[in-house]
Amino acid sequence: MATPQKITTFLWFDTQAEEAAEFYTSLFADSKITEVQRYGEAGPGTPGTAMVVAFQLAGQQFTALNGGPQFTFTEAISLYVDCEDQEEVDRLWGALTADGGEESQCGWLKDRYGLSWQIIPKELPGLLSDPDPERAGRAMQAMLKMQKIDVAALREAADGG
């Protein structure tokens, strides 16, 4: 029997918790909605609408609450995605910035719900911490000019191209 995750990320939405969970679980393998608790006649939400949605993304537990408009997401917290390759970066970047999402700098974006994500290829940390400080510096300077991370352009910059 699997040990339950001790710490779960809890996300506050206005009214889009179930919609967001459905969207997020469509993007990652080993993802699913595990439970939806709905508002009853006692409220405070509309009876039958989602109150709390428990879901997994890549095997990690998350909880989403439809708590109302009092609180919104900021860049002070983000979800970091360790991408295998450029193809995964491109796929997630496109999906998460679609329909009202916003591109930011250095692999960061906000999705249509306002949640911040870092879509980072596995190769990036190695390029930025290369033992050759000049090579690492060139990679850093290239990354600072990017929105979506382009691995080939980073490699080229690191190599002095």
N, C-alpha and C positions, 0 to 999 in steps of 0.2 A: 504494500500500500504506500502511495506517495505521501511524503511529508508536506503538509500545507505550507504555502509561502507565508513567512512571518510578517513581512511588510508589503502592503499592497498600495499601489498608486491610486489615489482617489481623485477623480476629475469632476468638477462642478460645471454643469451646463445650465442654460436657461430652460429650454424645452427640447433640446436635440440629443439627449443622451443615447436613446435607442438608435436613432439614425446614425449617430457618430460611431457607436459600437459596431453596427452592421457594416459601415464603411471601413473602419479600421480592420475588422476581422477578415474582410475580403482581400486585404493587401498582403497578409503574411501567412505563411504556412504554419501549421500547428496553432491555429487561432479559431476561437468559437465563442459565442455567447453562451454562458453557463446558467444564467438565471435572470429573470426580469420580474421585479416586484412592481405592482401597479397601484396607483392611487385608488382608494375606495371612496365611498360616499362621504366619509369624514374629511376628505381633502388632505392637505390644502390644494393639491393639484386637481385637474379635471378627472373625474372617475374614469378608470380604464386606461389612462395614459401611464407611460412608464414613470416610476418614481426612481428606482435604482436598477441599474443594469450591471451585472457582473459578467466579465468577459476575459478571455485570454488572448494575448498577442504573443506569438512565438513561444507559447508555453508559460508566459508570465501573466499573473493575475492583475486585473485592473477593475476598478469600480467606477461607474459613472452615475451621477445624481442629477436629476432635473430639479434644481433648487431655486430657479428663478433668476432674474437679471441682476441681483445684487452684486455678484462677483463675476469677474471675467479673467481670462488667462492673460499672463504677461510673459515676456521673454525670460523672466527670472527663473522659470522652470521650463525644461524642454525634454523631449524624448529623443535619445541618441540612438540611431540605427547604424549598426556596424555592417556595411554592405560588402558583399563578396566581390563585386566587380562593377564596372561602369554600367553594364546593362541593368543591374539592380538599382543603382543610383538613378539612372534615367527613368526607369519604370516608377519608382516611388516618388521621385521629384515631380513627374508629370501628374500622377494621381493626386498627390497631396496639394499641389498648387492649382489644380483644376477647380472650376466652379467657385471662384472667389478667394482661393488661397493667394498668398503673397510671397514672392521670392525675397530673400534677404541676402546677406553676405556670408561668405565662407562656409557654405553648405547648410545654412540655416534657412528655414521657411516657416510660415504660418499657414495652417490649413484653413479650410472654409469655416471652421468653428472657432478659429483664433488660437488653437493650440500650436505651440512652437515645436519644431522637430529639427534635429541635426541629421542630415542624410550624408553619411561619411563613408567613403570607400576604405576598406581595410588597409590599403597601401598608404594612405595619407599620414598616419602617425610615424611610420618608418621614414618617409621622405622628410618630414619636419624635424626628426631627431637623428638624421644621418650623422655619422661620426665626423664627416667633413663639414665643418661649420659653413663654408662657402656654399656647398651644395644644398645644405639645409636652409640657408638664408635665401637662396634663389627660389627654392620650393615655397618658402613662406611668402616671399614677395608676390609670387604668381598666385598663390591661394588668396591673398588679401584682395586681389582684383576680381575674384570670381564670385558669382552667386552660387550656381550649381557647380560642384567640384568636377573638374575634367581631369581624369587621371593621366591621360596621354599628355596633356599640356603641362601638368605638374612634372612628369618625368622629363619632358623636354626642357623645361625651365631648370630643373635640378641639374641636368647634364650640361647646362650652359647654352642651350639652343635658343 
